[in-house]
Amino acid sequence: MEEKKVNEPKQIHLPLLIRDLLRNAWVVILAGLIGLMGVFCYGGLLHTPEYTSTVTFAVSPRTNGAYVGLFSSLRTAGEMAEVFNEVFASDVLKRLVKEDMGDPNMEVIVECELEEGTNILKVSAKADDPLKAHQIMEAVLRNYGTVSQYMFGNVVLDTIKGAHIPTEPSNPIGNIWYAVAAVLCMGAAGCGVLFLSLNRATVKTLAGAKYYLGEAPMGVLVREKNAEPGRKRKIKGLLIWKTSVSFRFTEALLQVVHRVRHRMQKEHKKVLLITSVAENEGKSTLASNVAIALAKHGHRVALVDMDLRRPALHKLFSETPLCVDMHQAMEEGFVDDPQRQLFVYALPGGSHNPASLLHDPRMDNFMRQLRENLDFVILDSAPYGAVADTGMLLKYADGCLLSVRQDWVPHKVVRAVAQELDEGGADYMGYVLNYYLDNGSQQKDDKKYKKYE
């Protein structure tokens, strides 16, 4: 495995990003709820509500002690209303209000608003309590006449709408803030998910696999719908002899088998060990399909479950009569059947003492018989990175093949295991990139291939 000094590829794989976002949708939703809760807590703990009591006036002039309701000029009325703002903003009126309410230290907030183009003036009193706001407004109404008579004797106010006790704050936290907080928090969570996904040091793309593992894969097996390793699936046993398996998956698998068979026949090798770094990387399915494909090509093949702690072949072949109990086979030795192309040896209950089983002379004798009587022997071993059993099995193998699941194990760990296998006595033949999440072209390609089926 030679090192190649090339620029490190950017492993941006859109289907993986979408998958991570969907899988972590609960995180994004939770972040949005946290944003809503934050705004709610702010409103309850830090936000000070403000209540406003408002009176609406019409500004009218005073002429010779008589009041008139109409102006000869609306412009004149507007100018008088603008001037009247000064009455309510004056310190004199605020002092009179404080004296009226008997609290010289209280804060008096009075604001005026003139409706443009009219003589309508709205006067508002604000406070942190609705009753207090109403009381301030009442005090303003009782005392503004004194100030206006003193400052502008020719202007009076006609009340259009009187003061009332406000029932809701005039500065509520609007729904827009809840929406903004939720969107920002959800956006931040989504960006966090994407950041972690992009920086996860696993094998995500073909370019990344070639760069980090030092060579191109022997094949790429695209994910089959509803057939994820380690999860409940509708396809029970993703074996290529089943019609539920796609044409594309079958062809990709046959390409792997062709390369493996060509190399093993060229180098006169018979026993192939298939392993993975961790669990749920699809090694048992890969081993089973390699054995089936070799048998379909006319070779006599033995498929042996050497994952002594968590065997899986008895589940994959539960619907067939092919399985033979491994303990029985070791006891009786290899029993040939000239009519059979595929021999499957399974361990339904596993082994309570794997080390003892691997050192049993009967195991050595059984493996020797398989090698002498059959064309190929496929060993489905335990994950190399999980237990030491695989290292002990290398003595039986002529070559080994690694199943690498996309975006599953750190690429440094995969590279280290590949190097150990390469130095472990058996010929390291390469790896298969398994459970590869396609970019959506699988269905299109399957339709194109239909005519060849």
N, C-alpha and C positions, 0 to 999 in steps of 0.2 A: 504494500500500500504506500505509494510514493506521495510525498507532500508536493502540492502544486501551489506555487506562489502567485495567486491571482487576487484581485480585489474581492473582499468579502461581499457576497450578494445581499441585497435587501430582500428579506423574506416577507414580502407583502402578498398575502393570499386572500383575496376578497371573500371567498366562501368561508374561510376560517374566521375572519373578522365578523361576518354576519352571524355565524354560528355562536361565537362568543357573546355577541350582543344579545342574541335570543336566549341563550342559556343563562345570562346574567340580567335578564329583563327585570327580575325581582329586585336586583340591586338598584337599578335605575328607578324603578317605581318607588322603592323604599326611600331613595334620596329625594324624590319629589315630595313624598309624605313628610319627610324631615323638614324640607323647605316650608311646607304649609304649616307644620307645627311650630317652626321658628317664628314665622310671622304672627301666628296666633299667640305664642308666648310673649313676643314683643308687645303685642297689643294689650295683653293682660298685665304685664309686669312693668314695662318701661314707658309705654305710650300713655300720655296724659290726655284724656278726653276733654274737649272744649265745647261748651254749650253757648248758644247764641239766642238772645231774645231781641226781636226786631220790631220796630215801629215804622210805618210808612207815612210820610208827610207830603202834603202839597204846599209849595212855597207861595205865599200870597202877600201883596203889598198892603200897607195900611195908609189910607188917605183920609185926613181930617177925622181920625177916630173911627172911621167906618171900614169894614172889610169888604173886599170885592173878590169874587171867585174867578173872574176871567181877566186876562191881561189883554191889553191892546196889542201886545207883542210877545210872542212866545220866547223870543230871544232875550227880552228883558227879564222874563221870569227865570230863565235858565241862568242868567248872570247872577240874579239875586240868590238862587239856590246854591250856586258855587260859593258865593260869599258866606252863606250860612254854615258851610262846613266848618268854618273857623269857630263857630259858637261851640260845637260839640267837641272840638279838639282842644278847646282852651283849658288851661290849668284852673281857671276860675270855676268852671262848671265841675271839674273833677273834685275840687276842694269842697264845693257845696254838697256834692253827692256823698263824700266821706263824712261830712258833718251830719248830713241827713240820716245816714245809716249808723252813726255813732262809732265809727272805726276809722280813725285818722291814718292808720297804717295799711289799710287794705289797698289792693291794686284795682284801679278802675280802668277798664279798657273799653273805650267807646270809639266806634268807627262809623264813617258816613260814606254813602255811595250815591252818586247822582246818576240817574238814568239818562243816558245821552239823548239830547234833543227834546227833553221834557223838563218840567219843573217838579218832578217827583224825586223826593229825597228819602233814602232809607237809612235809618239810624239803628245801629246794633250795639248791644252791650254783651260782652263776653266774660265768662267765668268758668271755673272748673266744676261748678255745681249748677244744675238747671234752675233751682230755686234762687240761688244767689244772682244768677244772670238776670232773672226776671225782677228781682228786687232792685238791682242796679238800674235797670231800664225804667222802673217806676220812679226811682229817685231822680233820674234824668228828666223825666216828664214833669216832675214837680218843680224842678229848679231851672230848666232851660230858659223859661220866660224871663226870669230875673236877669240872666246874662244877655239874652237877645235884646231886651228892652234897653239895657245899658250900652250895648255895643251897636245895635242896629235897630233903632226905634221904629223905622218905617217898614220892617219886615216881620211877618208872623207866619206860623205854620198851622196848617189845617190837617188834623189827623185823619188819614184814610183807613189805616188798619192799626189797631191797638196792639199793645204788648201781650205776649202769651208765655207760658212756661214751656220751654222746649222739652221734647220727649226723647230726642236722639241727639248725639253729639254732632257738631258741625264739621268736625275733622276726623271722620271715621277712616279706618284703614280700608281702602277700596279693594274690590276683588282683583283689580289689576295687579296689586302688590302680591297677592297670593299667587296669581298666575305667573308673575315674573320670578318670584322666589322658587316656585316649583320647576319652571323651565330651566332656570340657571342651575339648580341642584341636579336635575336630571341630566342636563348637558354635561356638567362636571363629572357625574358618575359615568356617563357614557364615554367621555374622553378618557377617564381612568381605566375603564374596561379595555378600550382600544389600545391604550398605552401599554398595559400589562400584556395584552395579546401580542402586540408587535415586538415586545422585548422579551418574550418567553423564549429561552434558548433551546428550542427543540427543532426538529427537522420539519419544515413546513412546505417547502417547494422542492421541485426537482433540482433546481440550481443549488439550493442550500444543501440538499442531500449529497450532491456531487462534490461540493466544496468542503463540507465538514467531515464527510466519511471517506474522502479521498478518491472516490470512483463513482461512476454512474451505477444505478441499481440494475440488477439482472431482470427486473420487471416491476411494473407498477400495477397494483390491483386496486381498482377504483371501488369506493364504497358502494355496496349494494343497498338499496332501500330496505329499511326495517331489518337490517342484518348487522348491527354493530356488535363487535365482540364484547362479551361480558355483560350484555343487557338482554332483556327479554325481547324476542324477535318473532315476527310472523313466519319467517323462513327458518324452520328448525333444521339446522345443519346445512351450511352453505356449500353443498357439494355439487360438482359440475354435472353429475348425471341427472340432476333434477331440472325439470322444465321451468321452474320458478327462477332459476339463475339466468341472468342476462347473457346474451351472446357476447357482449364486450368483455365481461368478466371472464367467461370461458376462454376466449381467444387470448386474453392477456396471460391467463394461467398457463395455457398451452405453450406460449412463447417462452415462459420461464422454464417449463419442463423440457422443451426442446434444447435450450442452452445447457441445462443441467445434464441431460442425458448425453448430449454430444461431448461434453467435457469428461464425464465419468467413463464413457465408453472409450474415448481416446486415450485416457490414462489408466484403463483397466481397473476401474474402481466400482465397488458394488454397494457399500454401506454409506448412506447419507444421513447425517444428523441435522435436524431442523430445530432451532431454538430461537429464543428472543431474549431481550434484556429484562423485561418485566412482564407481568401478567396482562392478559387481555390485549395482546398484540396480534392475535390471529394465527399463531404458529400451528395450532392443532388443525385448524381448517386448511392451512397451507400444506401441511404434511399429508393430510388426507387426500387432498386434490392432486398433489404430485403423485401419490401412489395410484390413485384412480386413473390419472392420465397415462401413466406408464403402463398400467394393465391394459388400457384401451388400445395402446400401441402394440400389443402382443407380447409384452414382457410379463414374466411371472414375478410378482412383487409381494413382499411382506411389509406390512405396516405395523409397527410395534409401539405401544404406548409406554414410553419410559419416563413419563411424568408421574413418578411413583407416589407423590404426595397429593396431587390434585389431577387425577387422570380424567380425560375428556372423550376419548375415542368411543367408549361404550355408549355415550350419549349421541354422538354423531351418527353411529351405525346401529342405533337401537331399532330401526325399522327394517333391518336386513338380518339374514341368518349367518353373516360372515364372521361375527366376533367369536373368538376362542379365548377362554380364560387363560391368562398368562401363567398363573401358578400351575394349572393343569398341563400346559404346553411344556413348561420347564421339567415337570415330573415325567411326562411321557416322551418328551423329545419331539422333534419335528415329524408330523404325520403328513405325508404328501398326498395330494389329490390331483392327479393329472388333468382333471376337468376344470380345475380352478386356476384363475389368473391372479387373484388377489387374496391374500391371507391377512386377516386382521387379528392382532393379539392385544386384548384389552385387560385393564385392571379395574373392574367396577368398584371395588372397595378400597383401592389404593394399597399401600404397604405401610405397616406400622413401624417397620425398621428398614428404610431404604438402603442404608449403608450395608446391612447384612445381606440384603437381596443382591446388591451389585457385586458383592464379594463371594457369592455362592458359586461354587464350581459348576453347578447345573446351568447357571446363566451363561458362563463361558462356553459350555458345551452346546447350549441351545443357539447362541449367536453363531457359533462355528457351523452348525448344521444349516442355518438359514443362508449363510454365505455360500455354502457348498452346493445347495440345491436350488437356489433361486437366482434370478437375474439381478434384482435390486432389493435392498432392505432399507426402508425408511424409518428412522427413529424419531419419534416425537418426544423431545426431552422437556424437562422442567425449565423455566426461565433461568438463564445463566446468571442474572444478577440477583436472583432470589435465594437460591440454594447452591450447594456445592456438588449436587448430583451430576450436573451436566459435565463438569470437568472430569469426573470419574468415567463418564460414558465415552469420552473422546478416544479411549483405547480401542473401542469397537468400530469407530467410524473411519472411513477413508476420506470423507469430505464433510464439511458442515456449511449450512446455509442459515443466515440470520433473517428473521422476520422483524422489520422495523415499521412500527405504526406511525403514521403522520401525526406530528404535534402531540407526542405522548411522553417520550423520555428525553431528557437533556442530551443534546448531540455530543457533548463531551463524554458522557457515560456510554453512549452507543459506540463511539470511536474507540474508547478504552476496551470495551468488550470485544469488538472486532479485532483489535490487536492481540488480545489474549487468545482468542480462537485461532488466529493466524499463527501464533507461537505455541499452540497447545498440542501439536502432534498431528492433528487431522488437517487436511488441506482446506483452508478457508476459501470458499468459492465466491463469496459476495453476499449481498443482501437483497431482499425484496421489499420495496416500499409498499406497505399494506394499508388498507382502509384509507385510501387517498380520497379526500373530499374534492370532487370534481367541480369545475366552474359552470356546470349546467349543460355541457355539451353531450353528456352521456345519452340522453334521450334522443337527440338528433342523430347521433352516430348509430344508435341501435336501430333507428328506422332505416338508415342507409344500408345497414348490414342485413336487414330482413331478407333481402332477395337471395342471400347466400346460404340461408338456413335450409 
